[in-house]
Amino acid sequence: MKKTLGFLMLIVVVGSFTSCGSTNNKTKEIIIFEMQPTKDGVADFLFKLDDQPESYDNDECYRVTPQRITNKYGFAIYKFDQSCISYLEYDDKIYPLGNGFGGFGVVSFAISDMNNDKYPELYFTYSWGSGIHRSMVGYFDSAIKEVVLFDYSNMNNDMVFVADKNRLFTYNATTDIKSFVNIGVKAEDKVGEISFSSNKIELDLVDANK
C-alpha cells in the first residue's frame, strides 16, 4: 500500500574509504543521495523510451538524479510519479531499475566502485508488492552495463543506504513522502552490507547489534 505524503530531504555523503580485504592502500569513494525531481531532460528521455507505462492516468515522468551526480558519473535516473516505474539512462541506453508495482519504486541510491575495476556501480533500493510491501536492493554495473538484483526481500519495510566506518550498509527506513518522486528517508536499524568478496559483489545480512 502506498504511504502518506510528506517532505523531501536530499542527503549527499561523500567519504574516502579503504576497500575491505584489500592488500593495497587505495581509497574508495561512496556517494549516497536521494531523489531530487526535475523536468530537465525528460522530453529527450521519453523520446528514447520505447515502452512507456500505460496503466496509470496522469503518470508524469521526472528526472530524479541531482545534476552533479549526472555530470560526474553519467547516471541519469528517471521515475514516473504514479506507477513508480524507474529507469536509468547511461551512455544513451535505457535500463529498467527494479519494480515499482504496488510500492514506491526506487527510493535510495549509492555510488561506489566496490570491485575496484575503475567503473562505478550505481546501487539502489526499491519497494514493490501488491498486498505485501517489500523492499529490495540492486545495482547497475557500468563496466558490463547490466542491472543486478539481489535475491533478498525485506518484508513490510523500506530501506536506505548508510555509509559508516569504510562500509556501505542498508538500513530499515521510515519514509516521508510528498510524492513518489519526492521521498525523504530516515535510517532506523541495520539490515545488510554491500561487500565485494570472492570476485563477487554481495548483499550480506548483518547482525543489527554489530
C-alpha positions in Angstrom: 0.0 0.0 0.0 1.3 3.5 -0.9 2.2 5.5 2.2 1.1 9.1 3.1 2.7 12.2 1.7 5.4 14.2 3.5 8.7 16.0 2.9 11.8 15.5 0.6 15.3 15.5 2.1 18.4 15.3 -0.1 21.4 13.7 1.5 24.8 13.5 -0.1 27.5 11.7 1.8 31.0 11.7 0.4 33.7 9.7 2.1 37.1 8.3 1.4 37.2 4.6 2.1 39.6 1.6 2.1 38.2 -1.5 0.4 37.6 -4.5 2.7 40.1 -7.3 2.2 42.3 -5.1 0.0 46.0 -5.6 0.1 46.8 -2.1 -1.0 46.0 1.4 0.3 43.7 2.6 -2.4 40.8 4.6 -1.2 37.1 4.1 -2.1 34.6 6.9 -2.5 31.0 6.3 -1.5 28.3 8.8 -2.6 24.8 8.5 -1.1 21.9 10.5 -2.5 18.1 10.7 -2.6 15.7 11.9 -5.3 15.7 15.5 -6.5 12.9 15.7 -9.1 13.1 17.9 -12.1 11.6 18.0 -15.6 15.1 18.7 -17.1 15.9 16.1 -19.8 12.6 14.3 -19.5 11.4 15.1 -23.1 14.5 13.7 -24.6 14.3 10.6 -22.4 10.7 9.9 -23.3 11.6 10.2 -27.0 14.1 7.4 -26.5 11.9 5.2 -24.3 10.2 2.5 -26.4 7.8 1.0 -23.8 6.1 3.8 -21.7 3.8 2.9 -18.8 0.2 2.9 -19.9 -1.9 1.7 -17.0 -1.9 4.9 -14.9 -3.6 8.2 -15.6 -1.5 11.4 -15.4 1.6 9.4 -14.8 4.3 12.1 -15.0 7.9 11.4 -15.6 10.7 13.2 -13.7 14.5 13.0 -13.7 15.3 12.4 -10.0 19.1 12.4 -10.1 20.9 15.5 -8.7 22.6 17.2 -11.6 26.1 17.0 -10.1 25.7 13.2 -10.0 24.8 13.1 -13.7 27.7 15.5 -14.5 30.3 13.4 -12.7 29.2 9.8 -13.3 26.9 10.0 -16.3 23.9 8.3 -14.4 20.5 9.8 -15.1 17.6 8.2 -13.3 14.0 8.8 -14.4 10.9 7.8 -12.5 7.1 8.0 -13.1 5.2 9.6 -10.2 2.1 7.3 -10.3 3.3 3.9 -11.5 6.7 4.3 -9.7 8.4 2.7 -12.7 12.0 3.7 -12.8 14.8 3.8 -15.4 18.5 4.6 -15.7 19.8 6.3 -18.8 23.6 5.7 -19.2 25.6 6.2 -22.4 22.4 6.8 -24.4 20.9 3.5 -23.4 18.0 2.9 -21.0 17.8 0.2 -18.3 14.8 -0.6 -16.0 15.6 -0.3 -12.3 13.8 -2.9 -10.2 10.0 -2.9 -9.8 7.5 -0.4 -8.5 4.1 -2.0 -8.8 2.3 -1.6 -5.5 5.2 0.1 -3.8 7.4 3.2 -4.1 9.8 2.1 -6.8 13.4 3.4 -6.3 14.0 5.2 -3.0 17.7 5.5 -2.0 20.9 5.5 -4.0 24.7 5.0 -3.6 27.6 5.1 -5.9 30.9 3.3 -5.3 33.5 1.1 -7.1 33.2 -1.9 -4.8 35.2 -4.3 -7.1 38.0 -1.7 -7.8 37.6 -2.1 -11.6 37.6 1.7 -12.1 34.0 1.6 -13.2 31.5 2.9 -10.6 28.4 0.9 -9.7 25.0 2.6 -9.0 23.3 1.0 -6.1 19.6 1.5 -5.4 16.9 0.3 -3.1 13.3 -0.1 -4.3 10.0 -1.3 -3.0 7.0 -3.0 -4.6 4.3 -5.6 -3.8 0.6 -5.6 -4.2 -0.8 -6.7 -0.8 2.6 -7.4 0.8 5.0 -4.4 0.8 8.7 -5.4 0.3 12.0 -3.6 -0.2 14.9 -4.9 -2.3 18.4 -3.8 -3.4 20.1 -3.8 -6.8 22.9 -2.2 -8.7 23.9 -1.1 -12.2 27.4 -2.3 -13.2 28.7 0.4 -15.6 31.6 -1.9 -16.7 29.3 -4.5 -18.2 26.2 -2.3 -18.4 23.9 -4.7 -16.6 21.4 -4.3 -13.8 21.8 -6.9 -11.0 19.0 -7.5 -8.4 19.8 -9.2 -5.1 17.5 -12.0 -4.0 16.8 -10.7 -0.5 13.3 -9.2 0.1 12.8 -7.1 3.3 9.1 -7.6 4.0 6.9 -4.7 5.2 9.9 -2.3 5.3 11.7 0.2 3.1 15.5 0.5 3.0 18.0 3.3 2.8 21.8 3.3 2.3 24.2 4.4 5.1 28.0 4.7 4.8 29.7 4.0 8.1 33.3 3.1 9.0 34.5 2.4 5.5 31.5 0.3 4.6 28.2 0.6 2.8 25.1 -0.7 4.7 21.4 -0.9 4.1 19.1 0.1 7.0 15.4 -0.2 7.6 13.9 3.2 6.9 10.9 5.4 7.8 9.7 7.3 4.8 8.4 10.9 4.5 6.7 11.2 1.1 5.5 14.3 -0.7 5.1 12.4 -3.9 6.6 9.2 -5.2 9.4 11.1 -6.9 10.0 13.2 -3.7 10.7 10.8 -0.8 12.7 11.6 2.3 14.0 8.6 4.3 15.4 8.2 7.8 17.6 5.2 8.8 16.4 3.0 11.7 18.1 -0.3 12.2 20.8 -2.1 10.2 19.8 -4.8 7.7 22.7 -5.7 5.4 26.1 -4.7 4.0 27.2 -4.4 0.4 30.6 -6.0 0.0 33.0 -7.5 -2.5 34.4 -10.9 -1.9 35.4 -14.0 -4.0 35.2 -11.8 -7.1 31.5 -11.0 -6.5 29.5 -8.0 -5.2 27.2 -9.3 -2.5 24.5 -8.2 -0.1 25.3 -9.8 3.2 22.7 -9.7 6.0 24.2 -8.5 9.2 23.6 -8.6 13.0 21.9 -5.3 13.9 24.0 -5.2 17.1 27.3 -5.1 15.3 
